[in-house]
Amino acid sequence: MLETAERVDPAFREDVLAGLSAYIPAVPARWLYDRRGSELFDEITRLPAYYPTQTETALLKEILPDIAKCVHAGAAVVEFGAGSATKTPLLLEAINPAAYVPVDISGDYLRESAAEIADLFPSISVEPVVADFARPFDLPDSIAALPKLGFFPGSTIGNFVPRTGTDLLRSFRDLLGVGAQLLIGMDKVKPIERLIAAYDDPTGVTAAFNLNLLERINRELDGDIPIDAFRHEARWNDILSRIEMHLVARRDVTFTISGKSFSFAKGSSIHTENSHKYGQRGARVLLLAGGWTPLAEWTDPAGDFAVILAEALPNRFAP
């Protein structure tokens, strides 16, 4: 196994200290996913109100025979994010790849999910890579000669603002190479009430997922944040077409992290995650900007979610 992230990643400290000092305090969403955060997110995906996982899984079951006809035989599937217990096995069973390379920043969670996949598919070489896929990393040498299929489900691309989302897609292209394919899930715009309900469930699982970030900061970065001083809030930002998750201060609060002091006034917030929703053509434009040419697009009957297969075609000399 390749490891490019330490148990306490210095980049985590750097991002937290810089993010909480920023004019608009924010922490990158990837740091929500320590072991506990990953477990809580798995629980979120099983909630009735959280439609993305249910909708995408049902759609994949329907379209995987078509996808299997389009992807390269004997490919290495590179999944950006630890494998889903439902979606990943569906894909691997449908296309029977030569290798499967899950990439995730949460090492313990990644190892467990990779072991489960290896047990289910003993004929597939499973080679997990512990890394932050939003930063440069290397793939195993053993798959260098294989055609590549990137797998990026769950509309995770929606966590990135368009600029960084475009950069991420370009980094995927550079990593996988010209001729590689990308199978990506993208959530679509829908009524605000459904969106808010999906990201602020009444059972409090999403709130626990968001607040777990503060617990992780306290544990790993020598913080003393009073967790009860913050609450979870989901907001729809219409002009930017996204759901935002915030940790909102219930009262004036001061705390330290790694010896540095921070103060938040009542009502101010720490911005922890975005989930962009795409219009009819927005998803395709984003892919094209990132160097991926859409080959096919499928949506569920209600038009809630899209799965797109794209390819990294050679750069053209001219339009």
C-alpha positions in Angstrom: 0.0 0.0 0.0 1.2 3.5 -0.8 0.9 6.0 2.0 1.1 9.7 1.5 -0.7 11.0 4.5 0.4 10.7 8.2 -2.1 9.9 10.9 -2.0 13.5 12.0 -1.5 15.3 8.7 0.5 18.6 8.9 -1.7 19.8 6.1 -4.7 19.5 8.4 -3.1 21.8 10.9 -2.1 24.2 8.2 -5.6 24.3 6.7 -7.4 24.7 10.0 -5.2 27.5 11.3 -5.3 29.4 8.0 -9.0 28.7 7.4 -10.1 29.9 10.8 -8.0 33.1 10.4 -9.5 33.9 7.0 -11.9 36.8 6.4 -14.6 34.2 5.8 -13.7 31.4 8.2 -13.7 28.0 6.5 -12.2 24.5 6.7 -11.9 22.4 3.6 -14.6 19.7 3.5 -12.0 16.8 3.1 -11.1 17.2 6.8 -14.6 16.1 7.7 -13.6 12.5 6.8 -11.6 11.0 9.6 -12.6 7.5 10.6 -15.6 8.7 12.7 -16.6 11.2 10.0 -16.5 8.5 7.3 -18.7 6.3 9.5 -21.2 9.1 10.1 -21.3 9.9 6.4 -22.1 6.2 5.6 -24.9 6.5 8.1 -26.1 9.7 6.3 -26.3 7.9 3.0 -28.8 5.5 4.5 -31.2 8.2 5.7 -34.5 8.4 3.9 -34.1 12.1 3.2 -30.6 11.7 1.7 -31.7 11.1 -1.9 -28.3 11.3 -3.7 -27.0 7.8 -2.7 -30.3 6.1 -3.2 -30.9 7.8 -6.5 -27.4 7.2 -7.9 -27.4 3.6 -6.8 -30.7 2.8 -8.4 -29.5 4.6 -11.6 -26.3 2.7 -11.7 -28.1 -0.6 -11.4 -30.1 0.3 -14.5 -27.4 1.7 -16.7 -24.3 -0.5 -15.8 -24.9 -2.9 -18.7 -24.6 0.2 -21.1 -21.6 1.5 -19.2 -19.9 -1.9 -19.5 -20.2 -1.7 -23.3 -18.4 1.6 -23.3 -15.4 1.2 -20.9 -12.1 -0.3 -21.9 -11.6 -4.1 -21.2 -9.1 -5.0 -18.5 -9.0 -1.5 -17.0 -7.8 -0.4 -13.7 -10.6 1.4 -11.8 -9.3 4.3 -9.7 -11.9 5.5 -7.3 -11.4 8.9 -5.8 -12.7 8.3 -2.3 -13.0 5.1 -0.3 -15.3 2.5 -2.0 -19.0 2.7 -1.3 -20.3 -0.6 0.1 -23.0 -0.6 -2.6 -22.0 1.4 -5.7 -18.4 0.1 -6.0 -19.3 -3.6 -6.0 -22.0 -2.9 -8.6 -19.4 -1.3 -10.9 -16.7 -4.0 -10.4 -19.1 -6.8 -11.0 -20.4 -5.2 -14.2 -17.0 -4.4 -15.9 -14.7 -7.0 -14.3 -11.6 -4.8 -14.2 -8.0 -6.1 -13.9 -7.4 -3.9 -10.8 -9.1 -1.6 -8.4 -7.3 1.3 -6.7 -9.3 3.2 -4.1 -7.8 6.5 -3.0 -8.8 8.1 0.3 -7.3 10.3 3.0 -8.8 8.2 5.9 -6.3 5.4 6.1 -8.1 3.1 8.6 -11.4 3.4 6.8 -9.8 2.9 3.4 -8.0 -0.3 4.5 -11.2 -1.8 5.9 -13.2 -1.0 2.7 -10.4 -2.2 0.5 -10.3 -5.5 2.4 -14.0 -6.0 2.0 -13.7 -5.4 -1.8 -10.8 -7.9 -2.0 -12.9 -10.5 -0.2 -15.8 -10.0 -2.6 -13.6 -10.0 -5.8 -10.6 -12.3 -5.3 -9.8 -12.2 -9.0 -9.3 -8.4 -9.0 -6.0 -6.9 -7.7 -7.0 -4.4 -5.0 -4.3 -1.7 -4.2 -5.5 1.0 -1.9 -3.6 4.4 -1.8 -3.8 6.6 1.3 -3.8 10.1 -0.1 -5.7 13.3 -0.4 -6.9 13.1 -3.9 -7.2 16.9 -4.1 -3.4 17.0 -3.9 -0.7 15.4 -6.1 -0.1 11.7 -5.5 1.2 8.6 -7.4 -0.6 5.5 -8.6 0.9 2.0 -8.1 3.4 1.1 -10.7 1.6 -2.2 -11.3 -1.2 -0.5 -13.1 0.9 1.8 -15.3 0.3 -0.2 -18.5 -3.5 -0.7 -17.9 -6.2 1.5 -19.4 -7.7 3.6 -16.6 -11.3 4.3 -15.5 -11.7 7.0 -12.9 -14.7 6.5 -10.6 -16.0 9.6 -8.8 -19.6 8.9 -7.6 -21.8 10.7 -5.0 -21.5 14.1 -6.6 -18.4 14.7 -4.6 -17.3 17.1 -7.3 -20.0 19.3 -5.9 -17.9 19.9 -2.8 -15.5 22.0 -4.9 -16.2 25.5 -6.1 -16.0 25.7 -9.9 -12.4 26.9 -10.0 -11.1 24.2 -7.8 -13.4 21.7 -9.3 -12.0 22.4 -12.7 -8.4 22.1 -11.3 -9.3 18.8 -9.7 -10.7 17.4 -12.9 -7.5 18.5 -14.7 -5.4 16.8 -12.0 -7.5 13.6 -12.6 -6.7 13.9 -16.3 -3.0 14.3 -15.7 -3.0 11.4 -13.3 -4.9 8.9 -15.4 -3.6 10.0 -18.8 -4.9 10.7 -22.3 -7.3 8.0 -23.3 -8.5 7.4 -19.8 -12.2 7.5 -18.9 -14.1 9.0 -16.0 -17.4 7.9 -14.6 -18.8 10.7 -12.4 -22.0 11.4 -10.5 -23.4 14.9 -10.4 -26.4 16.1 -8.4 -29.0 18.3 -10.1 -30.9 21.4 -9.0 -34.2 20.6 -7.3 -36.7 22.2 -4.8 -35.0 23.9 -1.9 -37.1 22.0 0.7 -35.7 18.7 -0.5 -32.2 20.0 -0.5 -32.3 21.3 3.0 -33.9 18.1 4.3 -31.1 16.1 2.8 -28.4 18.1 4.5 -30.1 18.7 7.9 -31.9 15.5 8.9 -34.2 15.5 11.9 -32.3 12.7 13.6 -29.2 14.8 13.9 -26.8 12.5 12.0 -25.7 15.3 9.7 -25.2 17.6 12.6 -23.0 15.0 14.3 -21.0 14.6 11.1 -20.4 18.4 10.9 -19.6 18.8 14.6 -17.2 15.9 14.5 -14.8 18.2 12.7 -14.5 20.2 15.9 -13.9 17.0 17.9 -11.2 16.0 15.5 -9.5 19.4 15.8 -9.5 19.1 19.6 -8.1 15.6 19.4 -5.5 16.0 16.8 -4.5 19.7 17.0 -4.5 20.2 20.8 -7.7 22.3 20.6 -10.1 23.3 23.4 -13.1 24.2 21.3 -16.3 23.9 23.4 -18.4 21.7 21.1 -21.7 22.8 22.6 -20.9 26.4 21.6 -21.6 25.5 17.9 -24.6 24.1 16.0 -25.0 22.7 12.5 -26.8 24.7 9.9 -27.5 23.9 6.2 -28.2 26.8 3.8 -29.2 27.1 0.2 -27.1 29.7 -1.7 -29.2 30.3 -4.8 -26.8 32.6 -6.7 -24.1 30.0 -6.4 -26.4 27.1 -6.8 -25.2 25.2 -3.8 -26.0 23.9 -0.3 -23.6 25.2 2.3 -22.9 23.6 5.7 -21.9 25.8 8.5 -21.0 25.5 12.2 -22.7 28.5 13.8 -21.7 30.0 17.1 -24.5 29.8 19.7 -22.7 32.4 21.8 -19.6 34.5 21.9 -16.7 31.9 22.2 -12.9 31.9 22.4 -10.7 28.9 22.1 -7.2 27.8 21.1 -5.8 25.4 18.5 -2.1 24.5 18.6 -1.5 27.4 20.8 -3.3 30.0 18.6 -6.3 31.8 19.9 -9.6 32.3 18.0 -12.7 34.2 18.8 -16.2 33.9 17.2 -19.1 36.2 17.9 -22.6 34.7 18.4 -24.2 34.0 15.0 -20.9 33.9 13.1 -19.9 30.7 11.4 -17.3 28.3 10.2 -18.0 27.3 6.6 -17.3 23.5 6.3 -18.8 22.2 3.1 -20.4 23.0 -0.2 -22.6 20.8 -2.4 -23.1 22.4 -5.8 -26.1 21.4 -7.8 -25.9 21.5 -11.6 -28.3 22.7 -14.2 -29.1 21.1 -17.6 -25.7 21.8 -19.2 -23.6 22.9 -16.2 -22.2 19.5 -15.5 -21.0 19.0 -19.1 -19.4 22.5 -19.2 -17.5 21.8 -16.0 -16.2 18.5 -17.4 -15.1 20.1 -20.6 -13.3 22.8 -18.7 -11.5 20.1 -16.7 -10.3 18.3 -19.9 -12.9 15.6 -20.1 -15.2 15.1 -23.1 -18.6 13.7 -22.2 -19.4 10.5 -24.1 -22.8 9.6 -22.5 -25.1 10.9 -19.8 -27.8 9.1 -17.9 -30.4 10.5 -15.5 -33.0 9.0 -13.3 -36.7 9.3 -14.3 -37.3 12.3 -12.1 -34.1 14.1 -13.4 -32.7 14.4 -9.9 -29.2 13.0 -10.6 -26.9 12.4 -13.5 -24.1 9.9 -14.2 -21.7 10.9 -17.0 -19.1 8.9 -18.8 -16.3 11.1 -20.1 -13.0 10.6 -21.8 -9.6 12.4 -21.8 -9.2 12.9 -25.5 -6.0 14.2 -27.0 -5.7 18.0 -27.0 -6.8 19.4 -30.3 -4.4 21.7 -32.3 -7.3 24.1 -33.1 -11.1 24.3 -32.7 
